[in-house]
């Protein structure tokens, strides 16, 4: 059973613009809780921007674009939510924190797993830039992002 923080994070970051519904009471909600990371397994961003592709409405600029990630029936999610820094994965040479930004009590991280060619957006409640050494701080140029 999801706790309040997990539900809040899913509703704030995944549900906006989801093709299946706008909150966890949509009838399709199916939460995965895996080693501290949570997300709705059924989540699919439905907002499309011409010339850009699919975008995620619940995220700040710099983290909204899904790129070429295919969402079909893949067994992984593009977005990983962590309710605390203690539960987040550790970034290393196999999971590289590329871009990061603190905003409204959350750390947003654009992470790349080069071995698998997978891109993830990680959202960590109470996360800090110190948790992602080497990542580019998007907050330094946030106003330049479209």
C-alpha positions as CSV (number, residue, x, y, z in Angstrom):
1,X,0.0,0.0,0.0
2,X,1.5,3.4,-1.0
3,X,2.2,5.9,1.7
4,X,1.1,9.6,1.5
5,X,4.5,10.8,0.2
6,X,4.6,8.2,-2.6
7,X,1.0,9.0,-3.7
8,X,1.8,12.8,-3.6
9,X,4.9,12.3,-5.8
10,X,3.1,10.1,-8.3
11,X,0.1,12.5,-8.5
12,X,2.4,15.6,-8.8
13,X,5.0,14.3,-11.3
14,X,3.4,11.4,-13.3
15,X,-0.4,11.9,-13.3
16,X,-0.4,15.4,-15.1
17,X,-0.8,14.6,-18.7
18,X,-1.0,10.9,-18.3
19,X,-3.1,9.2,-21.0
20,X,-4.9,7.0,-18.5
21,X,-6.0,9.6,-15.9
22,X,-5.2,12.6,-13.9
23,X,-4.7,11.1,-10.4
24,X,-4.1,7.7,-8.7
25,X,-7.9,7.1,-8.5
26,X,-8.0,6.8,-12.3
27,X,-8.7,3.1,-12.3
28,X,-5.4,2.2,-14.0
29,X,-3.0,3.1,-11.1
30,X,-0.5,0.3,-10.5
31,X,2.4,1.2,-8.2
32,X,5.8,-0.4,-8.4
33,X,7.8,-0.2,-5.2
34,X,11.3,-1.5,-5.9
35,X,14.2,-0.9,-3.6
36,X,13.1,2.6,-2.6
37,X,12.1,3.7,-6.1
38,X,8.4,4.0,-6.8
39,X,6.3,4.8,-9.9
40,X,3.0,4.0,-11.6
41,X,3.7,1.0,-13.9
42,X,0.8,2.1,-16.2
43,X,1.9,5.7,-16.6
44,X,2.2,7.0,-20.1
45,X,2.7,10.7,-21.0
46,X,0.2,11.7,-23.6
47,X,1.1,15.3,-24.2
48,X,2.7,15.8,-27.6
49,X,4.6,18.9,-28.7
50,X,5.2,19.4,-32.4
51,X,8.9,19.2,-33.3
52,X,9.7,17.9,-29.8
53,X,7.7,14.7,-29.2
54,X,6.1,13.6,-26.0
55,X,6.6,15.8,-22.9
56,X,5.9,15.2,-19.2
57,X,3.7,18.0,-17.8
58,X,4.5,17.3,-14.1
59,X,8.2,18.2,-14.4
60,X,10.1,21.4,-14.6
61,X,11.8,22.7,-17.8
62,X,14.9,20.7,-18.7
63,X,13.3,17.5,-17.5
64,X,10.0,17.4,-19.5
65,X,11.2,16.0,-22.8
66,X,11.1,12.2,-23.2
67,X,13.3,12.1,-26.3
68,X,13.2,8.8,-28.2
69,X,12.1,6.6,-25.3
70,X,9.4,4.2,-26.4
71,X,6.7,3.7,-23.8
72,X,4.9,0.7,-25.3
73,X,5.1,-2.3,-22.9
74,X,8.6,-1.8,-21.8
75,X,9.3,-3.3,-18.3
76,X,10.9,-0.1,-17.0
77,X,9.7,3.5,-16.4
78,X,11.2,6.7,-17.8
79,X,10.6,8.3,-14.4
80,X,11.8,7.0,-11.0
81,X,10.6,8.6,-7.8
82,X,12.4,8.4,-4.5
83,X,10.8,9.6,-1.3
84,X,14.1,10.4,0.3
85,X,17.8,10.6,-0.6
86,X,18.5,7.6,1.6
87,X,16.4,5.5,-0.8
88,X,17.8,6.8,-4.0
89,X,20.1,4.8,-6.2
90,X,23.8,5.7,-6.2
91,X,25.1,7.4,-9.4
92,X,28.2,6.0,-10.9
93,X,29.8,5.1,-14.3
94,X,26.8,2.9,-15.1
95,X,24.1,5.3,-14.0
96,X,25.5,8.8,-14.8
97,X,23.8,11.9,-13.3
98,X,24.0,14.3,-16.3
99,X,21.7,17.2,-15.4
100,X,20.3,18.0,-12.0
101,X,18.4,20.8,-10.3
102,X,16.9,21.5,-6.9
103,X,13.4,22.9,-6.9
104,X,10.6,23.1,-4.4
105,X,12.1,20.5,-2.0
106,X,13.0,18.0,-4.8
107,X,16.1,17.1,-6.7
108,X,15.4,16.4,-10.4
109,X,18.1,14.4,-12.1
110,X,18.4,13.5,-15.8
111,X,20.3,10.2,-15.6
112,X,21.8,8.1,-18.4
113,X,22.6,4.4,-18.3
114,X,25.1,4.1,-21.2
115,X,25.4,0.3,-21.0
116,X,21.7,-0.1,-21.8
117,X,21.2,3.2,-23.6
118,X,18.4,4.1,-21.2
119,X,17.4,7.6,-20.1
120,X,15.7,8.3,-16.8
121,X,14.4,11.2,-14.9
122,X,14.8,10.7,-11.2
123,X,12.8,12.8,-8.7
124,X,14.2,12.7,-5.1
125,X,12.3,14.3,-2.3
126,X,14.7,16.4,-0.1
127,X,17.5,15.6,-2.5
128,X,20.4,18.1,-2.8
129,X,23.0,18.8,-5.5
130,X,25.7,17.2,-3.3
131,X,24.0,13.9,-4.0
132,X,24.9,14.2,-7.7
133,X,28.6,15.3,-7.9
134,X,29.6,16.0,-11.4
135,X,26.1,16.7,-12.7
136,X,25.5,20.0,-14.5
137,X,23.3,22.3,-12.3
138,X,20.4,23.2,-14.6
139,X,19.4,25.9,-12.1
140,X,22.4,27.9,-13.3
141,X,20.8,28.4,-16.8
142,X,17.1,27.5,-16.1
143,X,15.8,30.7,-17.8
144,X,17.6,29.8,-21.0
145,X,15.7,26.5,-21.4
146,X,12.6,26.4,-23.7
